[in-house]
Amino acid sequence: MADLPLELYHEKRKKRKRAAAGFFITVVAVAQHMYCRRKIVELGDFSEEEAENRIRRQMLRNIYMGPNLYCYDTLRFTKRSFFDLCAMLRERAGLKDTFHVTVEEAVTIVLLVLGHGMKFRLIRSTYRLTLEPISRHFNEVLGAILSLSHEIIKLPDPATELPEDHKWRWFPDGLGALDGTHVDVRVPLRKQGRYRNRKKAITTNVLGVCDRNMKFVYVLAGWEGSASDGRVLRDAMDRDDSFKVPNGKYYLVDVGYTNGPGFFAPFRNTRYHLKEWAANGNNPETPQELYNLRHAIARNVIERIWALIKMRWATLRASSFFGIKNQIRVINACCILHNFLADRQREMDDVMLQAVDNQLNNVVIDVDEPDMITHIEMTNEWNNRRLTLANQMWADYQARHGQA
């Protein structure tokens, strides 16, 4: 039998892992339900509806009131982060308990859907809620999270002093990095042609812009998978809530973007990807190669943030069961939750980040480059600025390595 292509093999392996994870969650939930039912019955005589409510409440409470590691593995939140989120949604988004479901229970259901890609029907059979309240609570919590967007995801203040970071030593005015990623979506058959990307998957092309500390400062989801990264960026800069780059500052972009005002790109036709450098030894031979190496190391922040968010939220890496409008809301909510967690549980997330770095080291390099951006004009000024920086790097590199 012929070997499967590497990409197809990894995709099949991911599907098997997702199926195994779903089966495990179901088995645990059923066992938990049987245990809680026995305990409830032992406590007294309740009506069937009241008994089911008590069982569901106890099962959900066991997640966020149990051991911290169990809460983290199940909800992707530590207990402290979980209760911080619930408090914020109560105080700033107006979420309230209902007779049957508390805010904590509703948020738990949403995080199970986002974190494990659990479908509403599985939630129904596991926690004994009908589809209508599950859908209603999900949309209420999702809307509450989205209402925090401008508070949690915001463009940086140009007057704020940038933190020191050795990766950014040679890019002192660099605010961060940007790149697009593709997320699977479900659209009607008549629209699938527009959403089919060059890998033949039905996706939306999502623009993400992040700062040096792996926090989103701008996100734009919803563009068809067939749209180039350049087209998405042009739209982001032309919208009412547009993405703006302060004068004199810039973001690092990959080779598919134009090197122009506000955007520093690598040199084309020159070794760039970190995997290429690792395979051949990190020994640059020209100023352009040295610049590209240091550019790739700094720009890696946007690749890490997209890999982390997809690793944390399974709903972004599985085939969507939401319609396109709801999937866009889900994508935005996941980005908001990422920023919310960024400063709250870094220690717990270190293990996940190590897995992200291992994943990026093994990723297959995509040599196909997206369309060039025409809205951001390439200028001699920025090309000269890039070349000057590369020559400064090279002179410093040679001096420190004792080369003539």
C-alpha positions as CSV (number, residue, x, y, z in Angstrom):
1,M,0.0,0.0,0.0
2,A,1.4,3.4,-0.9
3,D,2.2,5.8,1.9
4,L,-0.3,8.6,2.6
5,P,0.9,12.1,1.8
6,L,2.3,13.6,5.0
7,E,-0.3,16.4,5.2
8,L,-3.2,13.9,4.7
9,Y,-1.7,11.5,7.3
10,H,-1.6,14.3,9.9
11,E,-5.1,15.4,9.1
12,K,-6.4,11.8,9.5
13,R,-4.5,11.6,12.8
14,K,-6.1,14.8,14.0
15,K,-9.5,13.5,13.2
16,R,-8.9,10.3,15.1
17,K,-7.7,12.3,18.1
18,R,-10.8,14.5,18.0
19,A,-13.0,11.5,17.8
20,A,-11.2,9.8,20.8
21,A,-11.4,13.1,22.8
22,G,-15.2,13.3,22.1
23,F,-15.7,9.7,23.1
24,F,-13.8,10.2,26.3
25,I,-15.7,13.3,27.2
26,T,-19.0,11.5,26.6
27,V,-18.0,8.5,28.7
28,V,-16.9,10.7,31.6
29,A,-20.1,12.8,31.3
30,V,-22.3,9.7,31.4
31,A,-20.4,8.2,34.4
32,Q,-20.7,11.6,36.1
33,H,-24.4,11.8,35.3
34,M,-25.1,8.3,36.8
35,Y,-23.1,9.1,39.9
36,C,-24.9,12.5,40.4
37,R,-28.3,10.9,39.8
38,R,-27.6,8.2,42.5
39,K,-26.5,10.9,44.9
40,I,-29.6,13.1,44.2
41,V,-31.9,10.1,44.7
42,E,-30.3,9.4,48.0
43,L,-30.9,12.9,49.2
44,G,-34.7,12.9,48.8
45,D,-37.8,12.5,46.7
46,F,-37.8,15.0,43.8
47,S,-39.8,15.4,40.7
48,E,-38.2,14.2,37.5
49,E,-37.6,17.8,36.3
50,E,-36.2,18.9,39.6
51,A,-33.9,15.9,39.8
52,E,-32.6,16.6,36.3
53,N,-31.9,20.2,37.2
54,R,-30.1,19.2,40.3
55,I,-28.0,16.6,38.4
56,R,-27.1,19.1,35.7
57,R,-26.2,21.8,38.2
58,Q,-24.0,19.4,40.1
59,M,-22.3,18.1,37.0
60,L,-21.4,21.6,35.8
61,R,-20.3,22.7,39.3
62,N,-18.0,19.7,39.5
63,I,-16.1,21.2,36.6
64,Y,-15.5,24.7,37.8
65,M,-15.6,23.9,41.6
66,G,-13.4,20.8,41.3
67,P,-9.6,20.6,41.1
68,N,-7.9,23.5,39.2
69,L,-6.2,21.2,36.7
70,Y,-9.5,19.5,35.9
71,C,-11.1,22.9,35.3
72,Y,-8.2,23.9,33.1
73,D,-8.2,20.7,31.0
74,T,-12.0,20.9,30.6
75,L,-12.7,24.6,30.1
76,R,-9.2,25.9,29.1
77,F,-9.5,28.2,32.0
78,T,-8.1,28.1,35.5
79,K,-10.7,28.4,38.2
80,R,-9.6,31.9,39.0
81,S,-9.7,33.0,35.4
82,F,-13.1,31.4,35.0
83,F,-14.6,33.3,38.0
84,D,-12.9,36.5,36.8
85,L,-14.7,36.1,33.4
86,C,-18.1,35.3,35.0
87,A,-17.7,38.4,37.2
88,M,-16.8,40.6,34.3
89,L,-19.7,39.3,32.2
90,R,-22.1,40.0,35.1
91,E,-20.7,43.5,35.9
92,R,-19.9,44.9,32.4
93,A,-22.1,42.9,30.1
94,G,-25.2,42.5,32.2
95,L,-25.4,38.7,32.3
96,K,-27.8,37.4,35.0
97,D,-28.7,34.1,36.5
98,T,-32.0,32.5,35.3
99,F,-34.3,30.3,37.4
100,H,-32.7,27.1,35.9
101,V,-29.2,28.2,34.8
102,T,-26.6,30.4,36.5
103,V,-24.1,32.6,34.7
104,E,-21.4,30.1,35.7
105,E,-23.3,27.2,34.2
106,A,-24.0,29.0,31.0
107,V,-20.4,30.1,30.6
108,T,-19.3,26.5,31.3
109,I,-21.5,25.3,28.4
110,V,-20.0,27.9,26.0
111,L,-16.5,26.9,27.0
112,L,-17.2,23.2,26.4
113,V,-18.5,24.1,22.9
114,L,-15.5,26.3,22.1
115,G,-12.8,24.2,23.8
116,H,-13.9,20.8,22.6
117,G,-16.2,21.5,19.7
118,M,-19.1,19.8,21.6
119,K,-22.3,20.0,19.6
120,F,-25.5,21.2,21.1
121,R,-27.0,17.7,20.8
122,L,-24.2,16.3,22.9
123,I,-24.7,19.0,25.5
124,R,-28.4,18.1,25.5
125,S,-27.9,14.4,26.1
126,T,-25.1,15.0,28.6
127,Y,-26.5,17.8,30.7
128,R,-30.3,17.2,30.2
129,L,-31.1,20.6,28.7
130,T,-33.3,21.0,25.6
131,L,-31.8,22.5,22.4
132,E,-33.7,25.8,22.7
133,P,-32.2,26.9,26.1
134,I,-28.8,25.7,25.1
135,S,-28.9,27.8,21.9
136,R,-30.3,30.8,23.8
137,H,-27.8,30.7,26.6
138,F,-24.9,30.1,24.2
139,N,-25.9,33.2,22.1
140,E,-26.4,35.3,25.2
141,V,-23.0,34.5,26.6
142,L,-21.3,34.8,23.2
143,G,-22.9,38.2,22.8
144,A,-21.8,39.3,26.2
145,I,-18.2,38.2,25.4
146,L,-18.3,40.1,22.1
147,S,-19.6,43.2,23.9
148,L,-16.2,43.4,25.7
149,S,-14.3,43.5,22.4
150,H,-13.3,47.2,22.4
151,E,-12.2,46.9,26.0
152,I,-10.1,43.8,25.5
153,I,-8.9,44.0,21.9
154,K,-7.6,47.5,21.1
155,L,-5.0,49.2,19.0
156,P,-1.9,50.3,21.0
157,D,-1.3,53.8,22.2
158,P,1.6,55.2,20.1
159,A,2.8,57.2,23.1
160,T,3.2,54.0,25.2
161,E,6.9,53.0,25.6
162,L,7.5,49.6,24.0
163,P,8.9,46.9,26.4
164,E,12.4,45.7,25.9
165,D,12.7,42.3,24.2
166,H,15.9,40.9,22.7
167,K,13.9,39.5,19.8
168,W,12.9,43.0,18.9
169,R,16.2,44.7,19.5
170,W,16.7,45.5,15.8
171,F,13.1,46.5,15.3
172,P,12.7,49.2,18.0
173,D,9.7,50.8,16.4
174,G,8.0,47.5,15.6
175,L,4.6,47.3,17.3
176,G,4.1,43.6,16.6
177,A,3.2,41.4,13.6
178,L,0.2,40.5,11.4
179,D,-0.8,37.6,9.3
180,G,-3.9,35.8,8.1
181,T,-5.2,32.3,9.0
182,H,-7.9,30.1,7.6
183,V,-10.8,28.7,9.7
184,D,-13.3,26.2,8.4
185,V,-16.8,27.5,7.9
186,R,-20.2,26.1,6.7
187,V,-21.8,28.0,3.9
188,P,-24.6,27.1,1.4
189,L,-23.5,25.2,-1.7
190,R,-24.0,28.2,-4.0
191,K,-21.5,30.2,-2.0
192,Q,-18.8,27.5,-1.6
193,G,-16.8,28.6,-4.6
194,R,-16.1,32.0,-3.0
195,Y,-15.1,30.4,0.3
196,R,-12.9,27.7,-1.2
197,N,-9.3,28.5,-0.6
198,R,-6.3,27.4,-2.7
199,K,-6.1,24.2,-0.6
200,K,-9.7,23.4,-1.7
201,A,-11.0,23.8,1.9
202,I,-14.2,25.9,2.7
203,T,-12.8,28.6,5.0
204,T,-12.9,32.2,6.1
205,N,-9.7,34.2,5.8
206,V,-9.1,35.9,9.2
207,L,-6.7,38.8,9.6
208,G,-4.9,38.9,13.0
209,V,-2.7,41.7,14.3
210,C,-0.8,41.2,17.6
211,D,1.6,43.0,19.8
212,R,5.0,41.8,21.0
213,N,3.4,40.1,23.9
214,M,1.1,37.8,22.0
215,K,-2.1,39.8,22.4
216,F,-4.4,40.7,19.6
217,V,-4.8,44.4,18.8
218,Y,-7.0,43.9,15.7
219,V,-9.0,41.0,14.3
220,L,-11.1,40.9,11.1
221,A,-13.0,37.7,10.4
222,G,-15.5,37.0,7.6
223,W,-13.7,37.3,4.3
224,E,-14.1,34.4,1.9
225,G,-11.3,31.8,1.9
226,S,-10.5,32.7,-1.7
227,A,-9.7,36.3,-0.8
228,S,-6.0,37.1,-0.7
229,D,-4.3,38.3,2.5
230,G,-3.7,41.6,0.7
231,R,-7.4,42.1,0.0
232,V,-8.3,41.4,3.6
233,L,-5.7,43.9,4.8
234,R,-6.9,46.6,2.4
235,D,-10.4,46.2,3.7
236,A,-9.2,46.4,7.3
237,M,-7.5,49.7,6.6
238,D,-10.6,51.2,4.8
239,R,-13.3,50.3,7.3
240,D,-15.0,52.7,9.7
241,D,-13.3,50.8,12.6
242,S,-10.1,50.6,10.6
243,F,-6.7,49.2,11.4
244,K,-4.3,52.1,11.7
245,V,-0.5,52.2,12.1
246,P,0.9,55.3,13.8
247,N,3.4,57.3,11.8
248,G,7.0,56.1,12.3
249,K,5.8,52.7,13.6
250,Y,5.4,49.4,11.8
251,Y,4.3,45.8,12.0
252,L,6.3,42.8,10.7
253,V,4.7,41.0,7.8
254,D,5.7,37.9,5.8
255,V,7.0,37.8,2.3
256,G,3.6,37.9,0.7
257,Y,3.1,41.5,1.7
258,T,4.6,44.6,0.3
259,N,7.5,46.4,2.1
260,G,6.0,49.8,2.6
261,P,5.0,52.5,5.1
262,G,3.9,50.8,8.3
263,F,4.9,47.3,7.2
264,F,8.4,45.7,7.3
265,A,8.6,42.6,5.1
266,P,11.5,40.2,4.6
267,F,13.7,40.2,1.5
268,R,12.2,38.1,-1.2
269,N,14.1,35.1,-2.8
270,T,16.2,34.9,0.4
271,R,16.1,32.2,3.1
272,Y,13.5,33.1,5.6
273,H,11.4,30.5,7.5
274,L,12.8,29.4,10.8
275,K,12.6,25.8,9.8
276,E,14.8,26.5,6.8
277,W,17.4,28.1,9.2
278,A,17.2,25.2,11.6
279,A,17.8,22.7,8.9
280,N,20.9,24.5,7.5
281,G,22.3,25.9,10.7
282,N,21.6,29.5,11.8
283,N,24.6,30.9,9.9
284,P,23.6,33.8,7.7
285,E,26.0,34.6,4.8
286,T,24.7,38.0,3.7
287,P,23.1,41.1,5.2
288,Q,19.8,40.1,3.7
289,E,19.9,36.6,5.2
290,L,20.7,38.0,8.7
291,Y,17.9,40.5,8.4
292,N,15.5,37.7,7.4
293,L,16.6,35.5,10.2
294,R,16.0,38.2,12.9
295,H,12.8,39.3,11.2
296,A,11.5,35.7,11.3
297,I,12.4,35.3,14.9
298,A,10.4,38.4,15.9
299,R,7.5,37.8,13.5
300,N,7.1,34.3,14.9
301,V,4.8,35.9,17.6
302,I,1.9,36.0,15.2
303,E,2.4,32.4,14.1
304,R,2.5,31.4,17.8
305,I,-0.7,33.2,18.6
306,W,-2.7,31.6,15.8
307,A,-1.3,28.2,16.7
308,L,-2.1,28.7,20.4
309,I,-5.6,29.9,19.8
310,K,-6.4,26.9,17.5
311,M,-4.9,24.5,20.0
312,R,-6.9,26.0,22.9
313,W,-10.2,26.2,21.0
314,A,-11.0,23.0,19.1
315,T,-14.0,24.6,17.4
316,L,-11.6,26.6,15.3
317,R,-9.8,23.6,14.0
318,A,-12.8,21.3,13.4
319,S,-15.4,21.4,10.7
320,S,-17.9,24.0,11.8
321,F,-21.5,23.1,12.7
322,F,-22.4,26.8,12.9
323,G,-23.6,28.9,10.0
324,I,-21.1,31.5,8.7
325,K,-22.5,34.4,10.7
326,N,-22.3,32.5,14.0
327,Q,-18.9,31.1,13.1
328,I,-17.5,34.6,12.7
329,R,-18.9,35.5,16.1
330,V,-17.2,32.4,17.5
331,I,-13.9,33.3,16.0
332,N,-14.0,36.9,17.4
333,A,-15.1,35.5,20.8
334,C,-12.1,33.1,20.9
335,C,-9.7,36.0,20.1
336,I,-11.3,38.1,22.9
337,L,-11.0,35.2,25.4
338,H,-7.3,34.7,24.3
339,N,-6.5,38.3,25.3
340,F,-8.5,37.9,28.5
341,L,-6.4,34.9,29.5
342,A,-3.0,36.3,28.3
343,D,-2.0,37.9,31.6
344,R,-4.0,35.6,33.9
345,Q,-2.6,32.1,33.4
346,R,0.7,32.3,31.6
347,E,2.2,29.7,33.9
348,M,-0.5,27.1,33.1
349,D,-0.3,28.0,29.4
350,D,3.4,27.3,29.2
351,V,2.9,23.6,28.6
352,M,0.5,24.5,25.7
353,L,3.0,27.0,24.3
354,Q,5.7,24.3,24.3
355,A,3.4,22.1,22.3
356,V,2.7,25.0,19.9
357,D,6.4,25.6,19.4
358,N,6.9,21.9,18.7
359,Q,4.0,22.0,16.2
360,L,5.5,25.0,14.4
361,N,8.9,23.3,14.2
362,N,7.3,20.4,12.4
363,V,4.9,22.3,10.1
364,V,5.4,21.9,6.4
365,I,6.6,25.2,4.8
366,D,4.0,26.6,2.4
367,V,6.1,27.9,-0.5
368,D,3.0,29.3,-2.4
369,E,3.0,33.1,-1.7
370,P,-0.3,35.0,-1.6
371,D,-1.0,38.0,-3.9
372,M,1.0,41.1,-3.3
373,I,-0.8,44.0,-1.6
374,T,-1.3,46.9,-4.0
375,H,-2.9,49.3,-1.5
376,I,0.3,49.7,0.4
377,E,2.7,51.0,-2.1
378,M,6.3,49.8,-2.1
379,T,8.5,52.9,-1.6
380,N,12.2,53.5,-2.2
381,E,12.3,55.1,1.3
382,W,11.1,51.9,3.0
383,N,13.2,49.7,0.8
384,N,16.3,51.8,1.6
385,R,15.3,51.8,5.3
386,R,15.2,48.0,5.2
387,L,18.5,47.7,3.4
388,T,20.2,50.1,5.8
389,L,18.9,48.1,8.8
390,A,20.2,44.9,7.2
391,N,23.7,46.4,6.7
392,Q,23.8,47.7,10.3
393,M,22.9,44.2,11.5
394,W,25.6,42.7,9.3
395,A,28.3,45.1,10.5
396,D,27.4,44.3,14.2
397,Y,27.3,40.6,13.5
398,Q,30.7,40.6,11.8
399,A,32.2,42.7,14.6
400,R,30.9,40.3,17.3
401,H,32.1,37.2,15.4
402,G,35.5,38.6,14.6
403,Q,35.0,38.7,10.9
404,A,36.6,41.2,8.5
